[in-house]
Amino acid sequence: MRVTIGLAQMYPKLGDVAYNRQVHLEHIERALDQGVDLLVFPELSMTGYQVQDLVPEVALRTHQPDETIDIFKEQSKKLDLVVGFVHEDERGRYFIADAYFSQGEIVHIHHKLYLPTYAMFDESRYFAQGNSVRAFNTRFGRMGMLICEDFWHVSPAYLLWMDGADILLLNSASPGRGLDTGDRLSGSRWVELVNQSYGSMFTSYVIHCNRVGYEDGKVFWGGSSIVDPNGEFLLNGTYFDEALLVQEIDLNQLHRTRARLPLLRDERPGLVRRELNRILQENLI
């Protein structure tokens, strides 16, 4: 089975939900013209990153009627969508969230697990932490979603792998930070190494969409990419500029790679559980 993936490497306008919604719709139309089956947007694509005190004003709700949510449900009858937004739950808590829309419904919502609150980041001041990481079924197979800092911790990706995800959907609002020994941003190099590592270690597809643009002195570098189950880049995208990046993936590659490299077959989650229990009981972490 072949699936055409679109990565909407966009520049959201901070705090302007109506504007950003229109940009999403424009990307959807362009993606449909290119035969895209699944279109992935960046972290907080509906709001921009530095929302801070605007959080209550820009939040979307899925437990009651919401015009924007309904629009994406309708659009998902044409192609599947991953959209980043601020999610308000029934009790008035706010989360950095992704929703997977398909065939007129929300299939799954992921709340960001790890909220960086160091250096230039201050997320836990405004958002609650997610407490669940689960794979979910789609018409293209079983997938899992993670947001930015989530995939700098190996445990969420591992849990999704164990929960049956063959495609990891990652999105981010990753700003540039420093240079490496050459002329590359050290942050972009690190993210790309992590993505390739997950592709090869978990013999899975890794689909990553990062935003571009400027906010409050931060520059977001883009570089959206797709890694195959061998850990090789199929697409390693444009840096710093807005773009709709399109790449077909072959899900049969999962079978070919795992026949050659049976890491999933030989994994021992029972051992991991036993040793984690021991470590927790011994108060080593």
C-alpha positions as CSV (number, residue, x, y, z in Angstrom):
1,M,0.0,0.0,0.0
2,R,1.3,3.4,-0.9
3,V,0.3,6.6,0.9
4,T,1.0,10.2,-0.2
5,I,2.1,12.4,2.7
6,G,1.9,16.2,2.7
7,L,3.9,18.3,5.2
8,A,2.5,21.8,5.5
9,Q,5.6,23.8,6.7
10,M,3.7,27.0,7.5
11,Y,4.2,30.3,9.3
12,P,1.3,30.8,11.6
13,K,0.2,34.3,12.7
14,L,0.4,34.5,16.5
15,G,-3.0,34.4,18.2
16,D,-5.0,34.8,14.9
17,V,-7.2,31.6,14.7
18,A,-9.3,32.9,11.8
19,Y,-6.2,33.7,9.7
20,N,-4.5,30.5,10.5
21,R,-7.6,28.5,9.7
22,Q,-7.7,30.1,6.2
23,V,-4.0,29.2,5.7
24,H,-4.9,25.6,6.6
25,L,-7.7,25.5,4.1
26,E,-5.4,26.9,1.4
27,H,-2.8,24.1,2.1
28,I,-5.6,21.5,2.0
29,E,-6.6,22.7,-1.4
30,R,-3.1,22.6,-2.7
31,A,-2.6,19.2,-1.1
32,L,-5.7,17.8,-2.8
33,D,-4.4,19.0,-6.2
34,Q,-1.2,17.0,-5.5
35,G,-3.0,13.8,-4.5
36,V,-2.1,13.9,-0.8
37,D,-3.8,11.3,1.4
38,L,-2.5,12.6,4.8
39,L,-1.6,16.2,5.4
40,V,0.4,17.1,8.6
41,F,0.6,20.5,10.1
42,P,3.1,21.8,12.7
43,E,2.8,22.1,16.5
44,L,0.3,24.8,17.4
45,S,-0.4,25.5,13.7
46,M,-3.7,27.1,14.6
47,T,-2.3,29.7,17.0
48,G,1.5,30.2,16.7
49,Y,3.8,29.2,19.5
50,Q,4.2,32.1,21.9
51,V,0.5,32.3,22.8
52,Q,1.1,32.9,26.6
53,D,-1.8,34.9,28.1
54,L,-3.8,34.4,24.9
55,V,-4.3,30.7,25.7
56,P,-7.9,31.0,26.8
57,E,-8.9,33.1,23.8
58,V,-7.4,30.8,21.1
59,A,-8.3,27.4,22.6
60,L,-10.5,25.0,20.7
61,R,-13.0,22.7,22.3
62,T,-14.0,19.2,21.2
63,H,-16.5,18.4,23.9
64,Q,-19.0,21.0,22.6
65,P,-19.8,22.6,19.1
66,D,-16.8,24.5,17.7
67,E,-16.8,26.1,14.3
68,T,-13.1,25.4,13.6
69,I,-13.3,21.8,14.7
70,D,-16.4,21.3,12.5
71,I,-14.6,22.7,9.5
72,F,-11.7,20.3,9.8
73,K,-14.1,17.4,10.3
74,E,-15.7,18.4,7.0
75,Q,-12.4,18.8,5.2
76,S,-11.2,15.4,6.5
77,K,-13.8,13.8,4.3
78,K,-11.4,14.6,1.4
79,L,-8.1,13.7,3.1
80,D,-6.8,12.9,6.5
81,L,-5.4,15.8,8.6
82,V,-3.1,16.3,11.6
83,V,-3.7,19.8,13.1
84,G,-1.9,21.4,16.0
85,F,-3.9,23.6,18.4
86,V,-4.6,24.6,22.0
87,H,-7.2,22.2,23.4
88,E,-9.5,23.1,26.3
89,D,-11.0,20.1,28.1
90,E,-14.3,19.8,30.0
91,R,-12.7,21.1,33.2
92,G,-11.1,24.2,31.8
93,R,-7.5,22.8,31.5
94,Y,-5.4,23.8,28.5
95,F,-3.1,21.5,26.5
96,I,-0.8,21.7,23.5
97,A,-2.6,19.2,21.3
98,D,-2.7,17.4,18.0
99,A,-5.9,16.0,16.5
100,Y,-6.0,13.4,13.8
101,F,-9.1,14.0,11.6
102,S,-10.4,11.4,9.1
103,Q,-13.6,10.8,7.2
104,G,-15.5,13.5,9.1
105,E,-14.4,12.5,12.6
106,I,-11.7,13.0,15.2
107,V,-9.9,9.7,15.3
108,H,-7.4,10.6,18.1
109,I,-6.2,13.6,20.2
110,H,-2.7,13.7,21.7
111,H,-1.8,16.1,24.5
112,K,1.9,17.1,24.7
113,L,3.5,15.1,27.5
114,Y,6.8,17.0,28.1
115,L,6.5,20.8,28.5
116,P,10.0,22.4,28.2
117,T,10.4,25.1,30.9
118,Y,14.0,26.0,30.6
119,A,16.2,28.4,28.6
120,M,13.8,30.2,26.1
121,F,10.8,28.0,26.9
122,D,8.1,28.5,29.5
123,E,5.3,26.1,28.5
124,S,4.3,24.7,31.9
125,R,3.4,28.2,33.0
126,Y,0.5,28.1,30.6
127,F,-0.3,24.5,29.8
128,A,-1.1,21.2,31.6
129,Q,0.9,18.1,30.9
130,G,-0.6,15.2,28.9
131,N,-0.8,11.9,30.7
132,S,-1.4,9.4,27.9
133,V,0.5,8.0,24.9
134,R,-1.5,5.7,22.7
135,A,-1.3,4.4,19.2
136,F,-4.5,4.5,17.1
137,N,-5.9,2.9,14.0
138,T,-6.3,4.8,10.7
139,R,-7.3,3.8,7.2
140,F,-3.6,3.8,6.4
141,G,-2.6,1.6,9.3
142,R,-1.8,2.1,13.0
143,M,-0.1,5.4,14.0
144,G,1.1,7.4,16.9
145,M,1.5,11.1,17.5
146,L,4.1,13.0,19.5
147,I,4.7,16.8,19.8
148,C,8.2,18.4,19.8
149,E,9.8,17.7,23.3
150,D,7.9,14.4,23.5
151,F,10.3,12.9,20.9
152,W,13.4,14.1,22.7
153,H,12.4,11.4,25.3
154,V,12.7,7.9,24.0
155,S,10.0,6.4,26.2
156,P,6.9,7.8,24.3
157,A,8.2,6.6,21.0
158,Y,9.0,3.2,22.5
159,L,5.5,3.0,24.0
160,L,3.9,3.8,20.7
161,W,6.0,1.1,19.0
162,M,4.9,-1.4,21.6
163,D,1.3,-0.3,21.1
164,G,1.5,-1.2,17.4
165,A,2.3,2.1,15.7
166,D,4.1,1.6,12.4
167,I,4.0,5.3,11.5
168,L,5.2,7.9,14.0
169,L,3.7,11.4,13.3
170,L,5.9,14.1,14.9
171,N,5.3,17.8,14.7
172,S,7.0,20.7,16.3
173,A,7.6,24.4,16.7
174,S,11.3,23.9,17.0
175,P,13.4,27.2,17.1
176,G,17.0,27.4,15.9
177,R,19.6,27.3,18.7
178,G,23.3,27.7,18.0
179,L,25.6,26.4,15.3
180,D,27.3,23.0,15.2
181,T,31.0,22.7,14.1
182,G,29.9,23.5,10.5
183,D,27.2,25.9,9.3
184,R,24.2,23.9,10.6
185,L,21.9,24.8,13.4
186,S,22.8,22.4,16.3
187,G,19.1,22.1,17.1
188,S,18.1,21.0,13.6
189,R,21.0,18.5,13.5
190,W,19.9,17.0,16.8
191,V,16.2,16.6,15.7
192,E,17.3,15.0,12.4
193,L,19.5,12.5,14.2
194,V,16.7,11.6,16.6
195,N,14.3,11.1,13.7
196,Q,16.7,8.8,11.8
197,S,17.4,6.9,15.0
198,Y,13.7,6.3,15.6
199,G,13.2,5.1,12.1
200,S,16.0,2.6,12.3
201,M,15.5,1.4,15.9
202,F,11.8,1.0,15.6
203,T,11.8,-0.1,11.9
204,S,9.0,2.4,11.4
205,Y,8.2,5.4,9.3
206,V,8.9,8.8,11.0
207,I,7.0,11.7,9.6
208,H,8.0,15.1,11.0
209,C,6.5,18.6,10.3
210,N,8.2,21.6,11.8
211,R,7.1,25.3,11.4
212,V,8.9,28.3,10.0
213,G,8.9,32.0,10.7
214,Y,9.7,34.4,13.6
215,E,8.2,35.1,17.0
216,D,9.5,37.1,19.9
217,G,13.1,36.8,18.8
218,K,12.9,33.1,17.9
219,V,13.5,31.7,14.4
220,F,11.8,28.4,13.4
221,W,13.9,26.4,11.0
222,G,11.5,24.1,9.2
223,G,13.4,21.2,7.7
224,S,10.3,18.9,7.7
225,S,11.3,15.3,6.9
226,I,10.2,11.7,6.3
227,V,12.4,8.8,7.4
228,D,11.8,5.3,6.2
229,P,12.1,2.1,8.4
230,N,15.7,1.7,7.4
231,G,16.5,5.1,9.0
232,E,17.0,6.8,5.6
233,F,15.6,10.2,4.6
234,L,13.0,10.0,1.9
235,L,12.4,13.7,2.2
236,N,14.6,16.2,4.1
237,G,12.8,19.4,3.5
238,T,13.3,23.1,2.9
239,Y,14.9,25.2,5.7
240,F,13.3,28.5,6.9
241,D,10.8,28.9,4.0
242,E,7.1,28.1,3.9
243,A,6.5,25.0,1.7
244,L,4.1,22.2,1.0
245,L,6.3,19.1,0.9
246,V,4.9,15.9,-0.7
247,Q,6.3,12.4,-0.6
248,E,4.8,9.0,-1.3
249,I,5.6,6.2,1.2
250,D,5.4,2.4,0.6
251,L,4.0,0.6,3.6
252,N,5.3,-2.7,2.2
253,Q,8.8,-1.4,3.2
254,L,7.8,-2.2,6.8
255,H,7.6,-5.9,6.0
256,R,10.8,-5.8,4.0
257,T,12.8,-4.1,6.7
258,R,11.5,-6.2,9.5
259,A,12.2,-9.4,7.7
260,R,15.8,-8.4,7.4
261,L,16.0,-6.8,10.9
262,P,13.6,-8.4,13.4
263,L,14.1,-5.9,16.2
264,L,10.3,-5.8,16.9
265,R,10.1,-9.6,17.0
266,D,13.0,-9.8,19.6
267,E,11.9,-6.9,21.8
268,R,11.3,-7.8,25.4
269,P,8.7,-5.5,27.0
270,G,8.3,-7.8,30.0
271,L,11.9,-7.3,30.8
272,V,11.6,-3.6,30.5
273,R,8.5,-3.6,32.9
274,R,10.3,-5.8,35.4
275,E,13.4,-3.7,35.5
276,L,11.5,-0.4,35.6
277,N,9.5,-1.7,38.6
278,R,12.8,-2.6,40.3
279,I,14.3,0.9,39.6
280,L,11.2,2.6,40.9
281,Q,11.1,0.5,44.0
282,E,14.7,1.2,44.7
283,N,14.1,5.0,44.2
284,L,16.9,5.2,41.7
285,I,15.0,7.8,39.7
